[in-house]
Amino acid sequence: MDLLTQIRDFIHRHSLLAPGDVVVVGVSGGPDSLCLLHLLRELQATYRLQLYVAHLHHGVRGKEADDDAAFVAALAQQWQLPVTVERQDVLAVAREQQLAFEEAARRVRYAFLGRVAGQVGATRIAVGHNADDQAETVLMHWLRGAGLAGLRGMLPATALSSYRLFQPPADSDAGPLTLIRPLLATPRADVEQYCAAHGLQPRFDRSNLDTTLFRNRLRHELLPLLETYNPNVRQRLCHTAAIVAADYDLLERLRDAAWRETVRQESEQAVIFDRAAWLAQPLSIQRALIRAAAYRLRPQLRDVGFIHVENGRRVAEEGTTGAQSTLPDGLMLQVGYDSIVVAGEGRVPSFTGPVLPPGKELLVALPGQLALPNQPWALEASLPRRWSLAEIEANRDRWTAWLDADRLAAPLLLRSRRRGERFRPQGMAGHAPKLSDWMTNAKIPRAWRDRLPLLVAGGEIAWVCGWRVSEMAVVGPETRRAARFRLRMAGREGNP
């Protein structure tokens, strides 16, 4: 099958083009972009395409880069195609943004292509990445410790809005911009053979030989070494990308469904998850939700690494209220009463939870229901006929506590703390530190300590609500009646 037929099939299989499309083609002058432009010209009549050539001069390589720009401009004129040539000082951008030159060049280049597309009303931007580029990308991401999003490599079609650009370009008048890669399944050798067969004379970029650049080292040193172990390693890497891309697509769908189930509130400043709903998610989705929150709050982030995500996940799972974890680019994850908040440092919103005014005291009936004053929270106290130690030990809801009903002396009260009182927390062998000291060690924020509800039986604290039950009323093998106390907000399942 000749290359034109292969590319036509690839375009059809991945729906890269539609009849009448306006397409901006990124042309550097090298073999890949030259081959791509020639192929799209061959398909121009079939798809009724309007082609626009775009070339970015990166402000380096001196006369060679000048000659590349002149070559592309002359070729476009020869082929009677409109062309835009622009020059930018990418090295200065890299210094200003503290980025590697390769990353700065990528961002500047895509932003340039997006601007050109917007100006000419294009919906497609075509670039010349080939199968060898794909293999290099997957290997590079693997070496840098990427997750599934990185191991899927490049995609045949990607919304330009998904790229972490300095200033994402506005969509064109014709609609959202899509970056397409028609050569993604084509080996570099086939590209070069096509250029030779059609008399194309691509430019040669000497910087591609510079092995101080990470990708070039992979291309010229590591991949040839790996081919001594498996001659088909490039193809295998491309197969891996295709498999992972399909799996990642499924994960994204599951993550989006979980987002709708777990997010209470979303703004430009913060994403607030319902902690119980987040905890109910599989491990993979928990990580994906944290990563998605970071990307939504910081659209220019290109990568949120595993260490940041995993540290945040563990704090969200195990931390007490007020516990924090650092995420990239000034973001913080903080545990609330019954929430997980991702926000910029210093922008974490105040948390909503059950509170009582200092000095407030309410009588609790067992069984019974008690509405907390001036808030949507209420306490449900019940004596379930059926319960088990296994069920109680598996309880993950911080606002539900199980206590030995026969060890709860009257009166049973819900109140705020009193000066100098002590608390016998479960797991401390009956030791009774001052409640104020225990709250400090438990990292309960100072502002909440005077307003946090306490369940008190016969004058002794039985439950610091949301944190810890007392040793005095722990349910054990000898317990005959277990009491369940649940704080719920109005409108939630199981609410009183």
N, C-alpha and C positions, 0 to 999 in steps of 0.2 A: 504494500500500500504506500503510495507516495505521500510526502509530508503534507501537501495541501489537503488531501483527503483525510489524513489523520487529524489535522487541525479542525477541519470542518466537522468531523465526528465529535471531537472533544468539545467544541463550541456548542454543538447541539445537545450533547449529553449533559452538560452543566448549565445550559440556558444562558450562555455568556452574552449573546447578541440577539436582538430582535430586529425585524425589518424596519428600516428608517432610522436606526440609531445614529446619534451624533457621538463620535468617539475621538477623544484626545489620545494620541499615541506618544508615550514618552520615548524619545529617541536620543540615545547617547552618541550613536555613531558606531558602536561596537557590533559584533556579529549577531547577538541576540535581538537587539532592537531593530537592526536593519532587516533581519529575516522576518521579524514580526510585521514590520511596516509593509514589506513586499507581499507577505501572505494576505494581509488585510486588504491591500489594493486588489489582489486577485479575487477576493471575496466581496469587493465593494459593490459590484453589480448584483450579485446574488442577494445581498442583504440591504441593498439601497443605502449604503453607509455614507455618511459625511465624515471624512477623516480630517483631523487637525494634528499637525506635528508640534511637539513641545520639547524644547531642549534647554536644560539648565547648566550654565557654566558655574562651577563651584568656587571659582576664584583662586584656584591652585593649579599647578602644573604649567604655568606660564604659557609659552607659545603653543605647546601641544594642545592645551585646552582651547586656546583661541582658534587653532586650526580645526579642532573637532566641531566647534560651534559654526564655523564658516562652511565646513563640509555638510552638516545637517541642513543649514539654510539653503545651500546650493542644490542639494538633493531634493528637498521639498519643492523648490522652484522648478527643477527639471521634471518632477513627477506631477507638477501642477497641483500641489497641495498647500494650503495656508500653513504658516509656521510662526511660532512665537519662540524667541530666544531671549533668555534672561540671565543676568549675571548676579550672583550673590557671594558675599564673603563668608563662606561656611566656616572657615577657621575661626573667624571672630565670633560667630554664633556659638561654636563649640566652647570657646573660652568663656563667653558670657554666661552660658547655661551650664557650664561645668560638665560637659558631655564628651565622650569619645568622638573623634571626628566622624567615624562611620555612622554613629547614631544621629549626630547633628545633621549630617548630609541626608540621611534617610528622611528625617522629619522635614527639613527644608524642601527636599525634592517633592515629597507628597503634597505639602502645602502649596507649592508652586503649581503642580499639576491640577490640584483642586481649584486654584484661582483661575487658571486658563479654562478649565471645564465650565466654571461658572460664567465666565465672560462669553463663551461661544454657545452656551445652552446645551452642553453635552450631559449625558447621563452615564457614560462609560469612560473610564480611563484605562487604557491597555498598556501593560508593561511586559518586558521580555524575559521574566524569570523562567528558567528551564528546569529540567529534572535534576541536573547536577546541582543547581542552586538549591533545590528542595532538599537533596541529600545533605548538603553542607549545613543548611539551616537546622534540620532536625538534629544533626550531630552537635552543632554548636549549642543549641538549646539544652540538649541532654547533658553536655559537659558543664553548663552553667547551672544545672539543677532545676530545670523547668518542670512544671507539671504537665497535665494533659494539654492545656492550651498551647504550650510551647512545642510539645512533641508531635502535634498534628501538623507542624510546619506551616507553610503558606497554603492558602486556599485558592481554588480556581476563581472564586468571586468573593469579594469582601466589601462591605459598606465602608466607604472612606471615613465616615463618622466614627467608626470603631477604633481608628488609629489615634494614638496619643500625640497629637501635633501641638505645636506651641499655640497656634491660633487656628482651630479647625475652620476650614473655609465654609462659607455658606453654600447650601445646596444650589445647584444651577436652576435656572428658570424652568428647565424641562423636568426636574424631579431630583430625587436623592442621587448622590454620586456613588457609583460602584467601581471598584478597582478590579479589573479582570486580568487573568494570566493565561492566555491561550496556549503558551508553550510549556506549561508546567509539567506535562508528561513527556516532553521531548528531550532526549539526551543532548548534551552540548555538541557531541560529535555529529549528530544529525543536522543540527543548526549550521555548523560550519560546512558540512557537505552541501547543504541547500544553497548557502551563499556562493560557494564555488561553482555549483551547477548553473546558477543564474547570473554569473558574472558580477556579483556584488563584491565590492571592495571595502570591507569594514575598516574602521579606524582601530588602532591598537593602543590601549591604555597601559602604559608601563607601570602605573601604580598597582596593577593587578599582580605584579611580580613581587611586591613588597611584603615579605613574610614577617615584618613587624606588626602587620595588621592581622588580627585574629582569624578572620575568615580566610585570608590568603594562606596562612599556615595550615589550616585544615585542608585547603584545596591542594597545596603543593607538597605537604609533608605527611599529614596524618592519614588522609584518605588513600593515597598510594600505599602507605604501610598497611592499612587495613585490608586492602585488596590482595595482599600477599596471604592473608588468612581466608578471605572470601572474595573471589574475583567479582562477585555480583553484589558487593556491599552497598553500592549506591542504589541499586534497584531495591534491595531489601529495606534500606532506610526510607525510600519512597513508599514502599508497601506499608511500613509501620505508620507513616504519616496518614495514609488513607484509612487504615484501621482505627487509629486513635481519633481522627476527625469524626468518623461516624459515631464512636463511643462518646465523644465530647458533645456532639449534637444532642444525644439522648440526655446526658448530664445537664446540659443547659435547659432543656425542657423541664426536667425534674426540679432544677434550681428555681426556675421561674415560677413553677407551681408552689414550691415551698416559700418563695418570697411573698406571694399573695397570702399565704397562711400565717406567716410569722411576723411580717412587718406591721407595726402599729401606726407608725408615723414616719414620713419621709419628707425631707426638705433639702435645700441646698446646704444647710448647716449640719444636719444630723440625720442618721437613720436609727430608728428605735425598734428593736425586735422584742416580741413577747418571749421572755426567757423560757417558759415552760414549753411553748411551741417550738422554739429553737432546739431545746434539749431533746425533743422527741424526734428530731431529724437524724438520719444516718450520718456517720462521721464525714463522709465525702461531701454531703450537702451542707453540713455545718461549716466546713471550710469554704465551700463555694459561696455561701451567703456572706461570710465576712469579707472575702475577696471582692464580691460584687458591691458591697457597701463602700469599700475603699475606692473602687473605680468610679462609682457614681458621684462620690464627694470630691474626687480628684481626677477628673477626666484626662488630664495629661499624664497620669501615671502609666508607664508601660508595663511594669511588672511589680507584683506584690509577692515577695518571696515566701517560701515555705516557713522559714523561722518566724517571721512576723505573724503569719496566719496561725501557725500552730501554737505559738505563745498566747495569742489572743483567744484561740479556741479553748485552751486549757483554763485560762482565767475566767472565761465566760461559763465554763462548765463547773469549775471547782471553787471560784472565788466568792467571797462574801460581799455584801453590798459595799460599794465604794472601791472595790479592787479594780486596778487598772492595768492595761497593757499598751505598749507603744506600737503603733502601726506606721507605715512610711508617710513621708511628706507632712509631718505635723499632726497626723491623726492619732486619736486615742480610742481605745475600747474600754468602756467602764461598765461595771455591773451595777444595776439598780436594784430596787426592792424586788421587782418581778420582771425586770427588763434588762436588755443589753443595749448599750448606746454606743454607736460609732460616730465620732464628731471630731472637729478640730480641737486642738488643745485650748482649754479655756472657754470652749463653746458648748460643753456638755450641758444640756438643759437640766433644770431641776426635775427631780424624780417625783412621780406620783405614787403614793402608797398609803396604807392605812395609818392614820395618825390620831393622836388625842391631844387636846390642849393640856399644857402642864397643870397638874392638880386635878384633872378630870377623873371621875370614878364612876363606872357603870356596873350594875348588878347583872350577872350572867345566869340564865336559867339553863339547867341540864336535864332533859333536852330543851332546846329553845333557840330562838333567833334574836339577834340584837343588831339594830342598825346603828352604825357609828354616826355621830352628829355632824351635819354639814358636809357630807362627802358621800360618794356612791358605794362605800365599803360597808359590809355587814359581816357579823360573826354567826356562823351556824354551829351549834353544839348538839351532838347526837350520841346515842348509845346503840350502835349497830348490833343487830342480833348475831350476824355472822362476820367474823374477822379472823385473821391469822397473823402469826408473827412474821411469816414470809411477806405478806401483803404490807405490813407496817414497815419492815426493813427495806422494802422496795420503793417506799414513798419518795418521790423526787420533788414534790410540790412544797416549796419553802413555806407556803401559807397554810399548810395542813399539818396538824400535830396530833399524835395519838398518845393518850395518857391513861394510867390506871385509875378508873373511875372511883374505886373504893379507897384510894389514897388522897382524894381531893376533898379536903375539909372545907366546911362552910365558914364564911361566905365566899362564893366564887365571884371574883371581880375582874373587870378589864379596866386597867388604869395606866397612867404614866408613872415614871419612876419617882422615888422619894430619896431625899438626901441620906447617904450613909447606909442604905440597905445592901444586903448581900444576896448572892445567887449561887446555888449549887448546880453547875452545869453538868449534864450527862457526860460521862467519860472522865471525870476528875476525881473519882473515888470519894465523893462526898465533900471534897474541899470546897469551901465557900468564900471565894474572893469578893471584894467589894464589887458591886455591879458596875460602878464607874470604871474600875480598873479592867474588868472583864470586857466591857464595851470598847475600851481603848485597844486591848489586845485583839479583839475580834474585828478591828478596823471599821467600826460603825462610825460614819461621819459625825463629827461633833454636833453639827446643826440638827441632827435627827434624834439625838439621844434623849432629850427631854420630852419628845413627842411620840416616841415609839411605844405602841401598846404592849402591855405586860398582862398575861393571864395569871392571876394571883388566887391561891386557894388557902384559906385559913391564915392569911397574912404572909404566906411564903410564895415566892415567884415559882410558878409551875412551867411557864413558857415565855421566853423572850421572843415575841412573835416575829416569825421570819428567820430566826437564827438558831435557837437551841432550846430544847426542853430541859427540865430539871431532873436531877438524879432522884428526887423525892417521889416522882410519879411515873417513872419509866415503866413501860409495859414489858413484862417478862413472862417466863413459863408459868409462874404461879398466878398470873393475873386472871381473874374470873370475868370482869367486865371492863371493856375498853371504851373510852370516850374519845370521840373524834371532834376536833375543833378546826373549822375551816373558815378562813377569811376570804371573801369573794367580792368582786366588783359587780355591780348591777349589769345585767346583759350577758354575763358569762355563763357557760354551761355549769349547772350544779349550783348556781347562786341561790341564796335564800331569797 
